[in-house]
Amino acid sequence: MAATKTSLVRTDATNGNGKGEIEQLPTLFSRLGDDLVQLWNSQLALFKVEIKEEISTFARSAVTMVLGAVISVIGFGLLNVAAAFGVSTLFSNAQFSQPASYALGFVITGVFYLIVGAILVAAIRSRLAKQELVPRRTVAELRKDKEWLKSEL
């Protein structure tokens, strides 16, 4: 894309004298415009590809997180009931009434499952926080193109 002195001179094949004639200024501006449009289109295409990759990664992580949350809720419900009844049997020798034993069993297992769920959500959240949303390759290309344009103009 870079214009050099040799690209500004073209040989006139009809007269055969070997002398070049300088292209007209409107032609140069037209070529510059075409090159800028082509550059813009390629940058836009790179940006689209990077955004699709980022969205795909984010969507996969979000689906995994939602699936983990649903499984955690189902597991929380079923295991909490079973564990709560199991823990409440530990208090059968204590001087608690049957409902108080069940309540204490449910509280202990509920706290346990809430801790496990919080750890799972925090782990996925930290993984998503590390994910960069800025398209680094596009930004680098735009910087290179900006420097190129400065040097050419």
Rosetta silent file (secondary structure, phi, psi, omega in degrees, C-alpha in Angstrom):
SEQUENCE: MAATKTSLVRTDATNGNGKGEIEQLPTLFSRLGDDLVQLWNSQLALFKVEIKEEISTFARSAVTMVLGAVISVIGFGLLNVAAAFGVSTLFSNAQFSQPASYALGFVITGVFYLIVGAILVAAIRSRLAKQELVPRRTVAELRKDKEWLKSEL
SCORE:     score description
SCORE:     0.000 S_00000001
   1 L     0.000  -23.343 -175.800    0.000    0.000    0.000 S_00000001
   2 L   -67.524  131.838  179.261    2.914    2.313    0.578 S_00000001
   3 L   -88.079  131.551  178.311    3.411    4.761   -2.230 S_00000001
   4 L  -117.578  174.103  179.882    6.993    5.172   -3.411 S_00000001
   5 H   -62.435  -34.463 -177.954    8.612    7.499   -5.931 S_00000001
   6 H   -69.735  -26.470  179.149    8.594    4.748   -8.527 S_00000001
   7 H   -78.069  -14.683  178.837    4.840    4.336   -8.193 S_00000001
   8 H   -85.684  -11.717 -177.918    4.369    8.019   -8.975 S_00000001
   9 E  -114.850  131.919  177.101    6.125    7.694  -12.324 S_00000001
  10 E  -125.282  145.767 -177.934    4.780    5.595  -15.146 S_00000001
  11 E   -83.472  133.068  177.963    6.494    4.852  -18.423 S_00000001
  12 L   -83.858  105.672 -175.680    4.757    6.040  -21.537 S_00000001
  13 L   -73.556  -18.665 -175.328    4.752    2.952  -23.727 S_00000001
  14 L   -78.547  -35.068 -177.423    3.470    4.813  -26.793 S_00000001
  15 L   -93.264  -19.086  173.985    6.379    7.197  -27.326 S_00000001
  16 L    67.695   11.794 -178.156    9.118    4.746  -26.254 S_00000001
  17 L   -82.950   -6.921  175.878   11.415    7.541  -25.045 S_00000001
  18 L    80.671   -8.628  178.121   11.727    5.946  -21.588 S_00000001
  19 L   -79.428  141.503  178.720   10.826    9.162  -19.806 S_00000001
  20 E   -93.532  155.739  176.114    8.137    8.859  -17.172 S_00000001
  21 E  -116.493  139.187 -176.146    5.278   11.187  -16.745 S_00000001
  22 E   -75.014  134.180  178.906    4.067   12.121  -13.264 S_00000001
  23 L   -66.759  152.842 -178.533    0.566   10.957  -12.423 S_00000001
  24 L   -72.470  150.198 -178.787   -2.018   13.624  -11.889 S_00000001
  25 H   -58.959  -42.204  177.714   -2.909   14.717   -8.347 S_00000001
  26 H   -60.899  -35.392  178.351   -6.582   13.624   -8.605 S_00000001
  27 H   -65.742  -41.631  178.910   -5.430   10.128   -9.564 S_00000001
  28 H   -63.985  -42.502  177.764   -3.166    9.990   -6.524 S_00000001
  29 H   -65.364  -36.481  176.964   -5.971   11.132   -4.234 S_00000001
  30 H   -63.005  -45.186  178.535   -8.278    8.560   -5.781 S_00000001
  31 H   -64.379  -40.846  177.923   -5.734    5.803   -5.135 S_00000001
  32 H   -61.471  -43.500  177.964   -5.201    7.077   -1.594 S_00000001
  33 H   -61.493  -44.089  178.447   -8.955    7.024   -1.002 S_00000001
  34 H   -62.065  -42.737  179.409   -9.212    3.479   -2.366 S_00000001
  35 H   -64.503  -39.240  178.553   -6.316    2.370   -0.172 S_00000001
  36 H   -66.704  -39.312  177.639   -7.889    3.981    2.901 S_00000001
  37 H   -64.494  -43.604  178.793  -11.218    2.282    2.206 S_00000001
  38 H   -63.341  -41.563  177.663   -9.466   -1.046    1.786 S_00000001
  39 H   -62.089  -46.453  179.274   -7.531   -0.448    5.025 S_00000001
  40 H   -60.289  -43.911 -179.815  -10.720    0.469    6.872 S_00000001
  41 H   -63.350  -40.857  179.617  -12.490   -2.649    5.571 S_00000001
  42 H   -68.740  -37.619  177.207   -9.653   -4.922    6.651 S_00000001
  43 H   -65.399  -40.415  178.963   -9.542   -3.296   10.105 S_00000001
  44 H   -64.982  -40.510  178.550  -13.301   -3.687   10.440 S_00000001
  45 H   -64.150  -42.542  177.633  -13.089   -7.348    9.444 S_00000001
  46 H   -62.975  -42.287  178.699  -10.360   -7.970   12.040 S_00000001
  47 H   -60.518  -44.140 -179.916  -12.435   -6.172   14.670 S_00000001
  48 H   -62.061  -42.740 -179.742  -15.487   -8.310   13.856 S_00000001
  49 H   -63.449  -44.543 -179.436  -13.475  -11.537   14.124 S_00000001
  50 H   -65.400  -41.048  179.107  -11.999  -10.522   17.478 S_00000001
  51 H   -64.192  -41.085  178.100  -15.356   -9.467   18.874 S_00000001
  52 H   -61.952  -40.536  178.054  -16.916  -12.771   17.793 S_00000001
  53 H   -63.332  -44.081 -178.967  -14.104  -14.662   19.539 S_00000001
  54 H   -65.617  -43.188  179.891  -14.539  -12.634   22.723 S_00000001
  55 H   -65.150  -39.707  178.873  -18.327  -13.017   22.723 S_00000001
  56 H   -61.808  -45.404  178.656  -18.010  -16.743   22.114 S_00000001
  57 H   -63.550  -44.496  179.758  -15.637  -17.139   25.065 S_00000001
  58 H   -63.992  -42.579 -178.742  -17.841  -14.991   27.279 S_00000001
  59 H   -64.013  -43.125  178.194  -21.005  -16.857   26.245 S_00000001
  60 H   -60.684  -43.017  179.428  -19.422  -20.243   26.946 S_00000001
  61 H   -66.127  -40.331  179.715  -18.324  -19.079   30.390 S_00000001
  62 H   -65.265  -42.082  178.738  -21.742  -17.574   31.120 S_00000001
  63 H   -64.028  -42.275  178.729  -23.535  -20.771   30.076 S_00000001
  64 H   -62.692  -40.459  179.643  -21.162  -22.814   32.233 S_00000001
  65 H   -66.532  -42.180  178.269  -21.771  -20.481   35.161 S_00000001
  66 H   -65.368  -43.207  177.949  -25.554  -20.678   34.774 S_00000001
  67 H   -61.148  -43.036  177.117  -25.388  -24.455   34.431 S_00000001
  68 H   -61.604  -38.796  179.303  -23.237  -24.622   37.566 S_00000001
  69 H   -67.066  -41.686  179.147  -25.731  -22.431   39.407 S_00000001
  70 H   -63.985  -45.777  179.049  -28.703  -24.601   38.358 S_00000001
  71 H   -62.739  -39.397  178.304  -26.896  -27.777   39.370 S_00000001
  72 H   -63.877  -39.542  179.854  -25.909  -26.136   42.639 S_00000001
  73 H   -66.586  -44.914  178.142  -29.508  -25.159   43.371 S_00000001
  74 H   -63.219  -46.801  178.303  -30.819  -28.657   42.644 S_00000001
  75 H   -62.334  -39.968  177.921  -28.014  -30.198   44.645 S_00000001
  76 H   -59.026  -45.125 -178.670  -28.564  -27.698   47.400 S_00000001
  77 H   -64.583  -51.765 -176.264  -32.213  -28.652   47.624 S_00000001
  78 H   -69.789  -49.198 -178.801  -31.813  -32.412   47.557 S_00000001
  79 H   -68.940  -31.363  178.432  -28.680  -32.756   49.608 S_00000001
  80 H   -64.539  -41.606  178.749  -29.846  -30.167   52.087 S_00000001
  81 H   -64.557  -48.275 -178.460  -32.957  -32.151   52.840 S_00000001
  82 H   -65.034  -46.016 -178.848  -31.060  -35.420   53.165 S_00000001
  83 H   -67.790  -37.223  179.746  -28.188  -33.928   55.130 S_00000001
  84 H   -62.769  -42.020  176.858  -30.510  -31.916   57.337 S_00000001
  85 H   -67.132  -36.621  177.663  -32.394  -35.038   58.332 S_00000001
  86 H   -65.755  -43.823  179.089  -29.071  -36.803   58.868 S_00000001
  87 H   -67.775  -35.836 -179.192  -27.709  -33.980   61.034 S_00000001
  88 H   -65.500  -26.662  176.347  -30.964  -33.751   62.937 S_00000001
  89 H   -69.410  -23.904  176.872  -30.552  -37.380   63.991 S_00000001
  90 H   -67.737  -24.261 -178.943  -27.293  -36.324   65.698 S_00000001
  91 L   -96.448   12.102 -178.641  -29.362  -34.125   67.976 S_00000001
  92 L   -68.520  -29.059  178.291  -31.822  -36.872   68.910 S_00000001
  93 L   -81.271  -15.945  179.280  -30.004  -37.455   72.216 S_00000001
  94 L   -76.303  169.269 -177.195  -30.081  -33.740   73.021 S_00000001
  95 L   -87.977   34.563  178.255  -32.971  -32.197   74.821 S_00000001
  96 L   -93.226  151.483  173.408  -34.332  -30.568   71.633 S_00000001
  97 L   -73.185  164.350  179.973  -37.790  -31.137   70.320 S_00000001
  98 H   -56.832  -48.477  178.352  -38.152  -32.933   66.974 S_00000001
  99 H   -62.653  -36.639  178.896  -38.852  -29.705   65.018 S_00000001
 100 H   -66.914  -37.782  177.270  -35.889  -27.935   66.669 S_00000001
 101 H   -63.903  -44.594  177.862  -33.599  -30.843   65.737 S_00000001
 102 H   -62.312  -43.543 -179.005  -34.783  -30.665   62.128 S_00000001
 103 H   -61.708  -43.989  179.920  -34.349  -26.873   62.049 S_00000001
 104 H   -65.015  -39.277  177.096  -30.797  -27.106   63.384 S_00000001
 105 H   -63.032  -42.119  178.661  -29.967  -29.818   60.854 S_00000001
 106 H   -66.798  -39.029 -179.868  -31.301  -27.678   58.000 S_00000001
 107 H   -64.886  -46.385 -178.296  -29.387  -24.611   59.154 S_00000001
 108 H   -63.024  -47.086  179.934  -26.054  -26.445   59.374 S_00000001
 109 H   -69.847  -34.435  177.714  -26.381  -28.089   55.944 S_00000001
 110 H   -62.420  -43.128  178.052  -27.721  -24.883   54.391 S_00000001
 111 H   -62.973  -41.470  179.179  -24.674  -22.915   55.526 S_00000001
 112 H   -59.807  -48.657 -178.236  -22.382  -25.627   54.149 S_00000001
 113 H   -68.957  -32.984  175.811  -23.994  -25.560   50.686 S_00000001
 114 H   -64.502  -38.102  177.574  -24.047  -21.766   50.578 S_00000001
 115 H   -65.239  -45.241  179.471  -20.287  -21.734   51.205 S_00000001
 116 H   -62.691  -43.630  178.547  -19.677  -24.283   48.447 S_00000001
 117 H   -63.934  -39.923  179.079  -21.877  -22.343   45.991 S_00000001
 118 H   -64.810  -38.533  177.466  -20.173  -19.055   46.823 S_00000001
 119 H   -64.484  -42.350  179.028  -16.759  -20.600   46.163 S_00000001
 120 H   -63.058  -46.700  179.962  -17.948  -21.903   42.778 S_00000001
 121 H   -65.034  -40.318  179.300  -19.403  -18.538   41.719 S_00000001
 122 H   -64.585  -38.430  179.271  -16.286  -16.666   42.893 S_00000001
 123 H   -64.756  -44.791  179.204  -14.021  -18.994   40.900 S_00000001
 124 H   -67.407  -39.400 -179.991  -16.000  -18.484   37.676 S_00000001
 125 H   -62.877  -41.491  179.353  -16.250  -14.742   38.300 S_00000001
 126 H   -67.575  -33.422  176.205  -12.474  -14.417   38.697 S_00000001
 127 H   -66.061  -41.042  178.129  -11.982  -16.355   35.455 S_00000001
 128 H   -69.603  -32.777  179.907  -14.329  -13.967   33.635 S_00000001
 129 H   -66.850  -29.065  179.208  -12.608  -10.935   35.191 S_00000001
 130 H   -76.094  -17.950 -178.964   -9.307  -12.053   33.636 S_00000001
 131 L   -71.874  123.322  179.603  -10.920  -12.129   30.189 S_00000001
 132 L   -83.553  135.481  179.326   -9.973   -9.015   28.226 S_00000001
 133 L   -99.341   -7.419  179.270  -12.773   -7.357   26.297 S_00000001
 134 L   -85.952  126.103  178.179  -10.499   -5.008   24.323 S_00000001
 135 L   -72.402   95.278 -172.352   -9.579   -6.420   20.890 S_00000001
 136 H   -62.976  -41.410 -177.700   -5.786   -6.148   21.272 S_00000001
 137 H   -65.791  -39.942  178.867   -4.857   -7.135   17.707 S_00000001
 138 H   -64.906  -43.675  179.458   -7.230   -4.576   16.196 S_00000001
 139 H   -62.620  -42.526  179.009   -5.901   -1.825   18.452 S_00000001
 140 H   -62.973  -42.330  178.746   -2.301   -2.753   17.543 S_00000001
 141 H   -64.804  -40.364  178.738   -3.154   -2.724   13.836 S_00000001
 142 H   -64.307  -38.313  177.088   -4.878    0.644   14.132 S_00000001
 143 H   -64.994  -42.922  177.967   -1.811    2.084   15.858 S_00000001
 144 H   -61.622  -42.830 -179.759    0.463    0.738   13.110 S_00000001
 145 H   -65.886  -36.982  178.063   -1.812    2.188   10.448 S_00000001
 146 H   -63.118  -44.208  178.402   -1.885    5.539   12.227 S_00000001
 147 H   -64.507  -39.777  179.302    1.924    5.620   12.258 S_00000001
 148 H   -63.169  -44.772  179.849    2.023    4.587    8.604 S_00000001
 149 H   -63.193  -39.168  177.968   -0.422    7.337    7.655 S_00000001
 150 H   -62.676  -41.767 -177.745    1.623    9.907    9.590 S_00000001
 151 H   -72.173  -30.699 -178.643    4.800    8.858    7.798 S_00000001
 152 H   -81.752  -30.610 -178.076    3.133    8.864    4.355 S_00000001
 153 L   -97.697    0.000    0.000    1.349   12.187    4.724 S_00000001
